[in-house]
Amino acid sequence: MVRNLVGVLTAIGAGDQPEEWAIEVLLGRSRSRGGVTAPACGLYLTAVEYPAQMALPEPPEPIRFW
């Protein structure tokens, strides 16, 4: 899924597709509408941040067994 989203956003950023195209692709619920799938190399998650207004609880401290 991430590779498909990156492919869509890359096409939009390059000016090959309008911004509205992302909505069309998502609502179409078909990965084939998204065009090129980004290659797997170099894609990795570095952080997840949520806005404070979501009022999510703080994550628990990690359990350490050593």
Backbone torsions as a table, in degrees:
resi	resn	phi	psi	omega
1	MET	NA	-44.8	-179.2
2	VAL	-60.7	-42.3	-179.4
3	ARG	-63.5	-35.6	176.8
4	ASN	-67.8	-42.9	178.8
5	LEU	-63.9	-40.7	178.0
6	VAL	-63.2	-40.3	177.3
7	GLY	-61.2	-42.7	178.4
8	VAL	-64.5	-48.3	-177.8
9	LEU	-67.1	-32.3	176.6
10	THR	-66.3	-42.6	178.3
11	ALA	-63.1	-38.7	178.3
12	ILE	-68.8	-45.2	179.6
13	GLY	-62.7	-32.4	179.1
14	ALA	-79.2	-7.5	-179.9
15	GLY	84.8	9.1	179.6
16	ASP	-77.9	-23.5	179.8
17	GLN	-137.1	150.6	175.9
18	PRO	-75.6	161.2	-179.8
19	GLU	-58.5	-35.3	-177.9
20	GLU	-63.7	-20.2	-179.1
21	TRP	-61.3	-33.8	179.2
22	ALA	-59.2	-41.3	178.9
23	ILE	-65.5	-42.4	178.8
24	GLU	-60.4	-42.7	-179.5
25	VAL	-64.4	-46.3	-178.9
26	LEU	-64.8	-43.1	-179.7
27	LEU	-72.0	-24.9	178.7
28	GLY	-70.5	-19.5	177.0
29	ARG	52.5	34.0	177.2
30	SER	-137.3	120.0	-177.9
31	ARG	-63.8	-24.0	-179.4
32	SER	-67.7	-21.3	178.0
33	ARG	-75.5	-15.5	-174.8
34	GLY	-81.1	-5.7	179.4
35	GLY	80.7	-138.8	-173.7
36	VAL	-71.4	134.3	173.7
37	THR	-88.9	130.3	-179.9
38	ALA	-65.5	146.7	177.7
39	PRO	-66.6	152.9	-176.3
40	ALA	-72.1	-27.3	-176.5
41	CYS	-68.2	133.1	176.2
42	GLY	90.5	-6.6	178.2
43	LEU	-95.3	121.8	176.1
44	TYR	-153.5	151.0	-178.9
45	LEU	-84.7	125.5	-179.6
46	THR	-105.5	-26.3	-179.4
47	ALA	-166.7	156.6	172.8
48	VAL	-129.4	123.1	-179.5
49	GLU	-127.8	136.3	178.6
50	TYR	-117.6	145.8	177.9
51	PRO	-64.6	149.0	-178.2
52	ALA	-59.6	-31.8	-176.9
53	GLN	-66.4	-10.7	176.4
54	MET	-77.5	-14.7	175.3
55	ALA	50.8	46.3	177.2
56	LEU	-78.1	145.5	178.7
57	PRO	-69.0	154.9	177.1
58	GLU	-66.6	141.5	178.2
59	PRO	-68.1	149.9	179.2
60	PRO	-70.6	159.4	175.5
61	GLU	-65.3	142.3	178.2
62	PRO	-63.7	145.7	176.7
63	ILE	-85.2	126.2	-179.3
64	ARG	-112.9	131.4	-177.6
65	PHE	-105.7	12.5	-178.9
66	TRP	-125.5	NA	NA
